[in-house]
Amino acid sequence: MQFGKFRLSIIRECNFKLDGGAMFGVVPKTLWSKVSPSDELNRIPLSCNLLLIDTGSKKVLVETGMGTRWDKKETDRYEVETLVSPENVLAPLGLTNADVDAVIISHLHFDHAGGACRLVDGKLVPTFPRAKYFVQKGELHLAHNVNARGTGSYRKDDFMPLVEHGVITVINGDTEIVPGVFAKVTGGHTSHHQVVYFESEGKKGVYFADIIPTKSHISPPWVMGYDHFPLESCDVKSNWLTKAAKEKWLVVFDHEKGVPWGHVSLDEKGKFDFQALPAATLSSDAVFSS
């Protein structure tokens, strides 16, 4: 999709499922099940939507998905359906892994960093061999020193090979990764969770990562049970959504199973609403108009 001088593409890396109660926290199931019905195990369907931002001079990939390094028990638990090959994640776009210049990882949970490395001859190597991987300093520290509550969300094999290969660029706070593409710290989901903000020729957009994982999480109080700082998440959502609605930003949801991008609006009662773009905008030749 054309976005100013940028070209934006969604790569749906996988489909999977997580517990609906965990995904909606204190929101009663009688409410969240109306917008996100669960299966017999109380799991809701999700996707990993990677965003490729081609600025013309650099190709920036946002997130890496879950990857394929899952045993049968884990695959069954999350009902993982891999949709792209780790050897060539960008094949649907006619590109190769080596075409990526930068990878921005919002945080190091397994469904965001799981695809950062792949197995080659029994050894873990960076999936995108030419890329620098951008991770917040505080997030990397947390991943190395996670407490009992967060242990299940972090796998050291997702990020330690990146450190060992010297491809991680540790950033500390808001950072312009390439001209027009910014990592912005939000906190909330984890202490140093970051979103990706981008702008070109007056058009603005944001990839919300796990601050707003799906369109069903657009109401600020509907925060995940997985969030380390849920009250902070609520305030962060309100602030970012207000800006996005006022300036008609493109918003992108990382785990939305339907069309994962569109616009948000704010009515006179203070309620946010999401309007998805047509599914045709997911094709590589689509043109976006605000």
Rosetta silent file (secondary structure, phi, psi, omega in degrees, C-alpha in Angstrom):
SEQUENCE: MQFGKFRLSIIRECNFKLDGGAMFGVVPKTLWSKVSPSDELNRIPLSCNLLLIDTGSKKVLVETGMGTRWDKKETDRYEVETLVSPENVLAPLGLTNADVDAVIISHLHFDHAGGACRLVDGKLVPTFPRAKYFVQKGELHLAHNVNARGTGSYRKDDFMPLVEHGVITVINGDTEIVPGVFAKVTGGHTSHHQVVYFESEGKKGVYFADIIPTKSHISPPWVMGYDHFPLESCDVKSNWLTKAAKEKWLVVFDHEKGVPWGHVSLDEKGKFDFQALPAATLSSDAVFSS
SCORE:     score description
SCORE:     0.000 S_00000001
   1 L     0.000  130.534  177.883    0.000    0.000    0.000 S_00000001
   2 E   -76.625  133.486 -176.688    1.358    3.421   -0.940 S_00000001
   3 E  -140.416   91.090 -170.565    1.618    5.763    2.059 S_00000001
   4 L    62.898 -127.926  175.880    3.190    9.059    1.064 S_00000001
   5 L   -87.658   -7.959 -179.473    6.624    8.076   -0.211 S_00000001
   6 E   -87.129  156.250  166.953    6.534    4.864    1.805 S_00000001
   7 E  -116.948  128.718 -178.073    5.170    1.497    0.778 S_00000001
   8 E  -111.751  138.562  178.717    3.515   -0.485    3.541 S_00000001
   9 E  -139.149  142.354  173.553    2.868   -4.218    3.499 S_00000001
  10 E  -101.295  130.584  171.357    1.351   -6.642    5.983 S_00000001
  11 E  -113.737  113.425  177.561    2.844  -10.113    6.281 S_00000001
  12 E   -82.656  102.869 -172.347    0.579  -12.449    8.230 S_00000001
  13 E   -75.503  -36.390  179.818    3.216  -14.651    9.823 S_00000001
  14 E  -163.449  165.116  164.392    0.900  -17.031   11.664 S_00000001
  15 E  -111.815  147.920  178.721   -2.472  -17.657   13.222 S_00000001
  16 E  -159.773  179.507 -179.678   -2.673  -18.812   16.833 S_00000001
  17 E  -135.122  144.396  172.807   -4.889  -18.797   19.914 S_00000001
  18 E  -133.359  161.831 -179.578   -4.587  -17.487   23.460 S_00000001
  19 E   -60.921  129.603 -177.662   -6.887  -17.621   26.448 S_00000001
  20 H   -64.882  -36.772  178.036   -9.659  -15.049   26.099 S_00000001
  21 H   -63.200  -40.766  177.616   -9.690  -14.196   29.787 S_00000001
  22 H   -66.919  -35.351 -178.524   -5.971  -13.417   29.703 S_00000001
  23 H   -72.607  -22.349 -178.053   -6.415  -11.321   26.565 S_00000001
  24 H  -119.280    5.596  171.891   -9.149   -9.173   28.125 S_00000001
  25 L    57.755 -125.608 -174.631   -8.109   -9.072   31.778 S_00000001
  26 L   -82.173   -1.734  177.862  -10.845   -7.924   34.149 S_00000001
  27 L   -68.215  128.199 -178.689  -13.419   -7.426   31.380 S_00000001
  28 L   -62.363  145.213  179.542  -16.225   -9.965   31.953 S_00000001
  29 H   -60.763  -30.012  178.593  -16.522  -12.767   29.428 S_00000001
  30 H   -61.124  -22.229  177.460  -20.160  -11.824   28.893 S_00000001
  31 H   -93.574  -53.218 -173.528  -18.844   -8.646   27.264 S_00000001
  32 H   -69.565  -26.951 -179.120  -15.672   -9.686   25.428 S_00000001
  33 H   -68.048  -18.180  177.371  -17.187  -12.867   24.009 S_00000001
  34 H   -71.023  -29.220 -178.316  -19.621  -10.749   21.990 S_00000001
  35 H  -106.440  -17.205 -178.899  -16.758   -9.292   19.945 S_00000001
  36 L  -145.777   77.745 -176.592  -14.260  -12.147   20.191 S_00000001
  37 L   -60.838  145.195 -177.809  -15.957  -15.550   20.662 S_00000001
  38 L  -104.124  164.235  175.769  -13.855  -18.281   22.238 S_00000001
  39 L   -87.860 -170.286 -176.097  -13.505  -21.985   21.514 S_00000001
  40 L   -67.829  -15.774  177.207  -14.245  -24.835   23.913 S_00000001
  41 L  -100.390   12.067  179.185  -10.905  -24.211   25.654 S_00000001
  42 L    70.806   18.761  179.928  -11.702  -20.502   26.134 S_00000001
  43 E   -93.338  147.224  176.893   -9.132  -19.505   23.497 S_00000001
  44 E  -112.657  149.727 -178.802   -9.688  -16.710   20.976 S_00000001
  45 E   -77.677  135.647 -179.215   -8.263  -16.579   17.425 S_00000001
  46 E  -137.593  168.277  174.284   -5.363  -14.209   16.824 S_00000001
  47 E  -134.964  162.824  167.679   -2.731  -13.527   14.166 S_00000001
  48 E  -107.667  108.522 -178.846    0.793  -12.160   14.056 S_00000001
  49 E  -102.988  108.282  176.344    0.750   -9.293   11.571 S_00000001
  50 E   -85.633  147.240  178.278    4.213   -8.039   10.657 S_00000001
  51 E  -115.892  123.455  173.684    4.502   -4.609    9.042 S_00000001
  52 E  -101.981  122.811  176.920    7.100   -3.886    6.373 S_00000001
  53 E  -108.491  110.921  177.609    7.830   -0.196    5.876 S_00000001
  54 E  -100.755  108.156 -176.320    9.739    0.463    2.658 S_00000001
  55 L   -83.475   -5.610 -174.818   10.927    4.068    2.796 S_00000001
  56 L   105.541  -36.837  177.557   12.506    3.897   -0.649 S_00000001
  57 L  -112.775  -23.562 -179.174   16.026    3.690    0.748 S_00000001
  58 L  -135.738  148.358  173.858   15.479    1.324    3.703 S_00000001
  59 E  -112.849  117.814 -176.151   13.216   -1.617    4.452 S_00000001
  60 E  -112.585  123.179  177.603   12.088   -1.731    8.073 S_00000001
  61 E  -101.854  129.252  177.707   10.275   -4.780    9.451 S_00000001
  62 E  -102.188  118.460 -178.193    8.134   -4.342   12.543 S_00000001
  63 L    73.840  164.674 -179.867    7.962   -7.505   14.704 S_00000001
  64 L  -129.012   -4.484  178.799    8.991  -11.059   13.764 S_00000001
  65 L    78.275 -159.735 -173.897    6.015  -13.176   14.854 S_00000001
  66 L   -94.056  -18.244 -176.257    6.169  -16.564   16.573 S_00000001
  67 L    68.690 -166.493 -175.157    8.542  -18.445   14.294 S_00000001
  68 L  -122.911    7.723 -175.881    8.448  -22.222   14.043 S_00000001
  69 L   -86.307   68.410 -178.355   10.548  -23.400   16.999 S_00000001
  70 L  -130.254  136.007  175.793    7.659  -25.016   18.857 S_00000001
  71 L   -81.725  175.849 -174.811    7.266  -28.603   20.005 S_00000001
  72 H   -62.125  -40.205 -179.570    4.021  -30.501   19.550 S_00000001
  73 H   -61.404  -44.066 -179.618    2.743  -29.735   23.043 S_00000001
  74 H   -69.667  -40.199  178.966    3.253  -26.002   22.545 S_00000001
  75 H   -60.836  -41.277  178.068    1.845  -26.074   19.020 S_00000001
  76 H   -68.083  -40.341 -177.384   -1.290  -27.758   20.315 S_00000001
  77 H   -61.357  -44.160 -177.134   -1.581  -25.383   23.272 S_00000001
  78 H   -98.567   -3.100 -176.260   -1.505  -22.276   21.079 S_00000001
  79 L    47.577   54.132 -176.778   -2.874  -23.967   17.950 S_00000001
  80 L   -71.436  128.297  174.131   -0.078  -22.360   15.936 S_00000001
  81 E  -121.004  100.929 -178.799   -0.621  -22.252   12.177 S_00000001
  82 E   -74.724  132.758 -175.065    2.547  -21.011   10.466 S_00000001
  83 L  -110.901  -14.429  178.328    1.810  -19.121    7.261 S_00000001
  84 L  -133.356  156.740  178.993    5.287  -18.176    6.013 S_00000001
  85 E   -85.750  133.606  176.623    8.619  -19.965    5.895 S_00000001
  86 L   -58.238  -26.697  179.793   11.358  -18.705    8.265 S_00000001
  87 L   -69.455  -24.270 -179.510   13.786  -19.150    5.352 S_00000001
  88 E  -154.641   75.673 -176.610   11.907  -16.533    3.365 S_00000001
  89 L   -61.217  -34.063 -174.061    9.420  -14.575    5.448 S_00000001
  90 L   -94.969   13.965  179.499    8.944  -11.927    2.764 S_00000001
  91 H   -53.816  -37.470  179.117    8.308  -14.335   -0.106 S_00000001
  92 H   -61.103  -18.502 -179.959    4.685  -13.128   -0.459 S_00000001
  93 H  -102.479    4.192 -178.271    6.123   -9.721   -1.370 S_00000001
  94 L    74.571   22.683 -179.609    8.724  -11.047   -3.802 S_00000001
  95 L  -119.139  171.532  177.026   11.531  -10.188   -1.369 S_00000001
  96 L  -118.170  166.665  177.581   14.050  -12.180    0.662 S_00000001
  97 H   -58.709  -31.010 -177.996   15.089  -12.043    4.311 S_00000001
  98 H   -73.330   -8.933  178.941   18.324  -10.379    3.223 S_00000001
  99 H   -79.625  -13.234 -176.199   16.375   -7.390    1.870 S_00000001
 100 L   -81.960  129.762  179.472   15.511   -6.199    5.394 S_00000001
 101 L   -93.993  -33.368 -176.645   17.697   -3.392    6.768 S_00000001
 102 E  -145.144  143.780  174.609   16.151   -2.964   10.225 S_00000001
 103 E  -123.896  125.826  176.597   13.850   -4.947   12.506 S_00000001
 104 E  -107.519  121.923  178.979   11.985   -3.201   15.318 S_00000001
 105 L  -108.791  121.494 -174.783   10.729   -5.491   18.073 S_00000001
 106 L   -63.060  -39.818  176.791    8.134   -3.903   20.363 S_00000001
 107 L  -165.263  170.751 -166.456    9.057   -6.223   23.250 S_00000001
 108 L  -100.672   23.093  172.327   10.609   -9.651   23.609 S_00000001
 109 E   -64.883  155.421 -170.838    7.589  -11.873   24.306 S_00000001
 110 H   -61.871  -25.630 -179.513    7.584  -15.057   22.244 S_00000001
 111 H   -86.720    5.380  176.378    4.827  -13.943   19.872 S_00000001
 112 H  -122.197  -31.607 -178.521    6.849  -10.885   18.868 S_00000001
 113 H  -111.105   -3.139 -176.376   10.445  -12.121   18.997 S_00000001
 114 L   -61.657  -27.251  179.656    9.931  -15.826   18.239 S_00000001
 115 L   -94.827    7.259 -177.459   10.686  -15.323   14.560 S_00000001
 116 L   -69.228  -27.442  179.190   13.812  -13.233   15.129 S_00000001
 117 E  -126.244  158.659  175.328   16.032  -16.329   14.846 S_00000001
 118 E  -140.526  159.986 -179.551   15.825  -19.559   12.898 S_00000001
 119 E   -87.059  128.847  174.556   17.582  -22.902   13.016 S_00000001
 120 E  -133.093  115.603 -178.502   20.258  -23.607   10.407 S_00000001
 121 L    53.411   40.941  175.994   22.219  -26.858   10.735 S_00000001
 122 L    80.416    3.061 -179.735   21.198  -27.105   14.368 S_00000001
 123 E  -120.590  146.311  179.222   22.328  -23.581   15.264 S_00000001
 124 E   -86.187  126.736  179.467   20.264  -20.451   15.864 S_00000001
 125 E  -130.597  157.905  177.173   21.054  -17.573   13.514 S_00000001
 126 E   -60.036  133.114 -179.962   19.340  -14.228   12.860 S_00000001
 127 L   -64.057  -34.951 -178.177   16.413  -14.699   10.476 S_00000001
 128 L  -111.759   93.911 -163.499   17.211  -11.411    8.730 S_00000001
 129 L   -66.650  -24.586 -178.565   20.972  -11.639    8.171 S_00000001
 130 L   -97.655   -7.823 -170.234   21.687   -8.038    7.111 S_00000001
 131 L   -85.026  150.803  164.375   19.368   -6.318    9.558 S_00000001
 132 E   -94.074  136.021  180.000   20.007   -4.501   12.785 S_00000001
 133 E  -100.976  124.208 -175.510   17.455   -5.437   15.433 S_00000001
 134 E  -102.465  119.127 -176.629   16.241   -2.514   17.546 S_00000001
 135 E  -134.522  141.222  177.027   15.243   -3.307   21.144 S_00000001
 136 E   -68.150  140.024  179.678   14.760   -1.038   24.145 S_00000001
 137 H   -55.845  -45.365 -178.812   17.499   -1.263   26.770 S_00000001
 138 H   -66.061  -33.516  178.556   14.965   -1.684   29.567 S_00000001
 139 H   -69.874  -41.216  178.232   13.142   -4.451   27.708 S_00000001
 140 H   -64.486  -39.093  177.382   16.336   -6.417   27.138 S_00000001
 141 H   -63.722  -43.007  178.948   17.198   -6.048   30.816 S_00000001
 142 H   -62.035  -42.920 -179.069   13.727   -7.271   31.789 S_00000001
 143 H   -62.452  -31.845  177.838   14.001  -10.265   29.467 S_00000001
 144 H   -78.745  -21.689 -171.753   17.280  -11.239   31.142 S_00000001
 145 L  -130.993   35.193 -174.606   15.899  -10.763   34.657 S_00000001
 146 L   -67.926  144.786  178.896   12.224  -11.634   34.362 S_00000001
 147 L   -85.217 -176.847 -173.501   10.336  -12.644   37.514 S_00000001
 148 L   -61.215  -33.904 -177.703    8.158  -15.704   37.969 S_00000001
 149 L   -65.772  -35.118 -174.721    5.060  -14.038   36.521 S_00000001
 150 L   -97.848   -1.859 -174.386    6.707  -13.242   33.212 S_00000001
 151 H   -56.057  -40.232 -176.862    8.838  -16.340   32.748 S_00000001
 152 H   -69.129  -14.610 -177.454    6.373  -18.037   30.406 S_00000001
 153 H   -93.731  -17.510 -177.177    6.384  -15.085   28.003 S_00000001
 154 E  -113.436  132.593  174.262   10.146  -14.836   27.461 S_00000001
 155 L  -122.679  119.905 -175.127   12.378  -17.430   25.784 S_00000001
 156 H   -63.312  -25.935  177.756   16.080  -16.605   25.823 S_00000001
 157 H   -67.541  -12.477  177.265   16.601  -18.501   22.571 S_00000001
 158 H   -78.986  -28.753 -174.083   14.537  -15.788   20.864 S_00000001
 159 H  -126.015  -24.511 -179.750   16.970  -12.979   21.647 S_00000001
 160 H   -61.952  -38.822  176.076   20.283  -14.322   23.007 S_00000001
 161 H   -60.572  -30.121  177.067   21.473  -15.453   19.537 S_00000001
 162 H   -66.728  -40.116  177.019   20.919  -11.868   18.366 S_00000001
 163 H   -64.669  -45.836 -177.647   23.188  -10.643   21.152 S_00000001
 164 H   -64.261  -32.448  178.693   25.774  -13.303   20.382 S_00000001
 165 L   -86.835   -2.780  176.172   25.797  -12.407   16.674 S_00000001
 166 L    69.714   30.089 -177.113   26.133   -8.701   17.491 S_00000001
 167 L  -105.996   -3.952  176.905   23.049   -7.641   15.545 S_00000001
 168 E   -81.468  131.539  169.212   21.028   -6.046   18.370 S_00000001
 169 E  -106.348  111.913 -177.970   21.079   -2.259   18.533 S_00000001
 170 E   -83.794  123.901  177.739   20.048   -1.308   22.058 S_00000001
 171 E  -112.688  156.415 -174.849   18.108    1.959   22.179 S_00000001
 172 L  -131.104   87.839 -177.601   17.170    3.912   25.280 S_00000001
 173 L   101.454 -173.995 -177.949   13.966    5.869   24.847 S_00000001
 174 L   -59.330  133.499 -173.429   12.252    7.333   21.786 S_00000001
 175 E  -145.014  136.267  171.695   14.463    6.897   18.728 S_00000001
 176 E   -84.166  114.272 -175.260   14.255    7.646   15.014 S_00000001
 177 E   -76.195  -50.735  169.933   15.276    4.342   13.430 S_00000001
 178 E  -138.861  163.755 -178.267   15.420    5.643    9.848 S_00000001
 179 L   -52.790  121.083  177.301   14.064    8.956    8.548 S_00000001
 180 L    92.091   -3.979 -179.273   10.325    8.997    9.183 S_00000001
 181 E  -126.349  121.616 -171.735   10.173    5.805   11.284 S_00000001
 182 E  -125.470  140.330  166.575   10.301    6.098   15.067 S_00000001
 183 E   -92.842  128.654 -177.123   10.309    3.752   18.047 S_00000001
 184 E  -125.682  121.651 -178.664    8.248    5.320   20.848 S_00000001
 185 E   -73.845  131.258  177.404    8.266    3.956   24.392 S_00000001
 186 L  -115.751  -28.039 -169.423    4.805    3.501   25.891 S_00000001
 187 L    66.956 -156.614  176.759    5.284    1.151   28.811 S_00000001
 188 L    87.537  -80.467 -178.166    2.053   -0.455   29.974 S_00000001
 189 L   -64.360  -49.439  165.377    2.257   -3.934   28.527 S_00000001
 190 L  -130.890  171.738 -173.488    5.835   -4.210   29.764 S_00000001
 191 L   -62.026  -30.138 -176.958    7.914   -1.501   31.401 S_00000001
 192 L  -127.269   29.983  174.341    9.664   -0.558   28.137 S_00000001
 193 L   -57.057  140.738  179.019    7.167   -1.689   25.511 S_00000001
 194 E  -127.648  147.170  171.236    7.454    0.421   22.344 S_00000001
 195 E  -104.058  170.834  177.663    5.148    1.224   19.447 S_00000001
 196 E  -117.665  120.113  178.119    6.275    2.254   15.958 S_00000001
 197 E  -106.074  139.123 -178.953    5.211    5.653   14.658 S_00000001
 198 E  -142.571  149.585 -179.167    5.782    6.579   11.009 S_00000001
 199 E  -149.569  143.204  178.397    5.111    9.587    8.799 S_00000001
 200 E  -155.825  126.035  177.564    5.592   10.507    5.157 S_00000001
 201 L    50.100   44.852  176.277    4.369   13.516    3.171 S_00000001
 202 L    86.458  -11.671  176.838    1.907   14.549    5.849 S_00000001
 203 E   -88.784  142.107 -176.795    0.494   11.055    6.405 S_00000001
 204 E  -130.249  148.796  179.782    0.915    9.564    9.854 S_00000001
 205 E  -153.543  164.184  178.790    0.543    6.066   11.236 S_00000001
 206 E  -146.488  135.463  171.120    1.202    3.895   14.262 S_00000001
 207 E   -99.008  112.344 -169.260    1.738    0.197   14.831 S_00000001
 208 L   -79.046  -13.697 -176.469    0.296   -0.324   18.304 S_00000001
 209 H    50.416 -133.844 -173.217    1.911   -3.698   19.097 S_00000001
 210 H   -92.641    8.935  168.873    0.505   -5.004   22.388 S_00000001
 211 H   -70.287  -39.693  173.209   -0.849   -1.704   23.675 S_00000001
 212 L  -136.840   88.252 -172.615   -3.833   -2.375   21.387 S_00000001
 213 L   -71.063  -32.223 -179.926   -3.426   -5.909   20.017 S_00000001
 214 L  -139.711  168.916  177.791   -6.771   -6.174   18.183 S_00000001
 215 H   -63.196  -25.645 -179.709   -9.668   -3.959   17.152 S_00000001
 216 H   -72.944   -9.832  179.020  -11.640   -5.472   20.051 S_00000001
 217 H  -100.531   16.445 -172.089   -9.204   -3.816   22.495 S_00000001
 218 L   -72.078  -24.261  175.980   -9.862   -0.287   21.272 S_00000001
 219 L   -70.158  123.318 -175.051  -11.778    0.740   24.404 S_00000001
 220 L   -50.439  -39.460  179.943   -9.091    2.106   26.784 S_00000001
 221 L   -72.197  -13.701 -178.370  -10.252    0.101   29.858 S_00000001
 222 L   -83.814   78.295 -179.381  -10.135   -3.157   27.884 S_00000001
 223 L  -107.618  159.102 -174.008   -6.524   -4.015   28.643 S_00000001
 224 L   -77.252  149.801  170.589   -4.949   -7.436   28.759 S_00000001
 225 L   -65.319  -21.448  178.199   -4.378   -9.572   31.816 S_00000001
 226 L   -72.792  -18.123 -175.852   -0.878  -10.004   30.392 S_00000001
 227 L   -64.641  131.909  177.539   -0.132   -6.286   30.905 S_00000001
 228 L   -71.120  -33.158 -176.031    2.431   -5.622   33.616 S_00000001
 229 L  -131.959   75.250 -171.929    1.011   -2.132   34.229 S_00000001
 230 H   -61.849  -36.398  179.127   -2.673   -2.200   33.210 S_00000001
 231 H   -66.491  -37.433  176.195   -3.584    1.261   34.551 S_00000001
 232 H   -65.823  -40.177  177.880   -0.705    2.740   32.583 S_00000001
 233 H   -58.806  -42.883 -179.603   -1.883    0.877   29.479 S_00000001
 234 H   -58.496  -47.294 -179.752   -5.323    2.425   29.844 S_00000001
 235 H   -67.520  -41.683  179.609   -3.930    5.983   29.924 S_00000001
 236 H   -61.059  -43.879  178.712   -1.459    5.328   27.098 S_00000001
 237 H   -59.313  -46.547 -178.954   -4.256    3.979   24.891 S_00000001
 238 H   -58.247  -45.668 -177.090   -6.417    7.038   25.534 S_00000001
 239 H   -65.850  -47.309 -177.989   -3.608    9.447   24.663 S_00000001
 240 H   -69.694  -39.951 -179.631   -2.483    7.692   21.478 S_00000001
 241 H   -66.786  -36.442  177.853   -5.999    6.980   20.222 S_00000001
 242 H   -62.080  -44.137  177.160   -7.043   10.606   20.734 S_00000001
 243 H   -64.040  -44.270 -177.883   -4.145   11.779   18.576 S_00000001
 244 H   -63.012  -39.698  179.820   -4.810    9.104   15.969 S_00000001
 245 H   -69.699  -43.304 -177.070   -8.501   10.012   15.722 S_00000001
 246 H   -64.849  -39.401 -174.723   -7.883   13.760   15.587 S_00000001
 247 L  -104.602    8.794  175.266   -5.217   13.571   12.869 S_00000001
 248 L    56.725   47.750  177.561   -6.684   10.596   10.950 S_00000001
 249 L   -69.283  156.498  163.996   -3.656    8.365   11.393 S_00000001
 250 E   -79.558  129.224  177.144   -3.400    4.914    9.920 S_00000001
 251 E  -115.162  143.161 -177.322   -3.498    2.468   12.839 S_00000001
 252 E  -128.299  131.567 -179.695   -2.173   -1.092   12.680 S_00000001
 253 L  -108.250  128.663 -172.970   -3.010   -3.924   15.096 S_00000001
 254 L   -72.408  -31.758 -173.565   -0.482   -6.713   15.521 S_00000001
 255 L  -112.619   11.412 -179.078   -2.847   -9.537   16.544 S_00000001
 256 L   -69.335  129.030 -178.792   -6.035   -8.672   14.637 S_00000001
 257 L   -79.342  -26.463  177.671   -7.393  -11.689   12.756 S_00000001
 258 L   -87.680 -151.727  175.861   -9.395   -9.557   10.321 S_00000001
 259 L   -66.097  119.778 -168.034   -8.130   -6.569    8.311 S_00000001
 260 L   -90.563    4.576  177.843   -5.486   -5.219   10.712 S_00000001
 261 E  -135.916  158.648 -177.517   -5.320   -1.579    9.636 S_00000001
 262 E   169.230 -149.255 -179.018   -7.661    1.361    9.286 S_00000001
 263 E  -125.365  160.415  172.425   -8.712    4.508   11.137 S_00000001
 264 E  -117.391  150.213  175.783  -10.163    5.340   14.530 S_00000001
 265 E  -128.764  160.423 -179.171  -12.803    7.918   15.330 S_00000001
 266 E  -129.097  121.030 -178.203  -13.946    9.502   18.596 S_00000001
 267 L   -90.094  179.393 -174.390  -17.592   10.409   19.156 S_00000001
 268 L   -67.247  -17.014  178.378  -19.106   13.080   21.394 S_00000001
 269 L   -91.718    2.857  179.559  -19.486   10.565   24.235 S_00000001
 270 L    82.296   18.382 -179.696  -15.770    9.807   24.234 S_00000001
 271 L   -96.926  132.728  177.086  -16.127    6.377   22.616 S_00000001
 272 E   -89.535  146.120  177.489  -13.523    5.196   20.117 S_00000001
 273 E  -136.658  147.555 -179.821  -14.491    3.231   17.028 S_00000001
 274 E  -110.343  131.655  174.765  -12.369    1.427   14.432 S_00000001
 275 E  -117.208  109.493 -179.094  -13.049    1.503   10.707 S_00000001
 276 E   -70.277  146.853  171.118  -11.009   -1.068    8.818 S_00000001
 277 L   -72.766  160.880  177.377   -9.686   -0.260    5.378 S_00000001
 278 L   -58.590  146.896 -179.693  -10.905   -2.441    2.503 S_00000001
 279 H   -57.801  -26.122 -179.596   -9.263   -5.855    2.329 S_00000001
 280 H   -62.303  -22.455  179.664   -7.910   -4.859   -1.095 S_00000001
 281 H   -70.044  -11.224  177.666   -5.451   -2.509    0.659 S_00000001
 282 H   -77.814  -11.907  178.516   -3.558   -5.576    1.859 S_00000001
 283 L   -77.644  153.198 -172.911   -2.354   -6.187   -1.700 S_00000001
 284 L   -68.740  -18.048 -177.356    1.084   -4.889   -2.640 S_00000001
 285 L  -101.986   10.669 -177.607   -0.228   -2.561   -5.372 S_00000001
 286 L   -72.930  151.700  176.441   -2.854   -0.770   -3.237 S_00000001
 287 E  -117.401  129.038 -179.211   -2.831    3.002   -2.831 S_00000001
 288 L   -93.705  132.662  173.573   -3.845    4.540    0.496 S_00000001
 289 L  -127.238  132.558 -177.608   -5.782    7.809    0.528 S_00000001
 290 L   -82.592    0.000    0.000   -6.633    9.597    3.764 S_00000001
